[in-house]
């Protein structure tokens, strides 16, 4: 089990220059990796809407994390 501190340390070390995810397959996997599969699509949408909308956006066929 990964501790909250380990997650925090990892996220702090991630590079921030690029928010690029990749194509549609990578974008789907990125959302799945957020752990929403067990909660259902409606709960996921509600949470994203309450947090300001979609967590990703796309330009052409390439998806990016939204960085507000």
C-alpha positions, 0 to 999 in steps of 0.5 A, a space after each residue: 500500500 502506498 502512503 499519502 506521503 509517498 504519493 505526495 513526494 512522487 507528485 512533487 517530483 513529476 515534471 510540469 513542463 508538459 501536460 501531454 497524455 497522448 492519444 485516445 487510448 492513453 487518455 482513457 487509461 489516464 482516467 481509469 488510473 485515477 480510480 473512478 471505475 468503482 464509483 460509476 460514470 455519473 459519480 465521476 462526472 459529478 465530481 469532475 463538474 464540481 471541480 471545474 469540468 473535464 480534467 483533460 482537454 484535447 487538441 486534434 487527436 492529442 489529449 492533455 491534462 487541464 492545468 488551471 
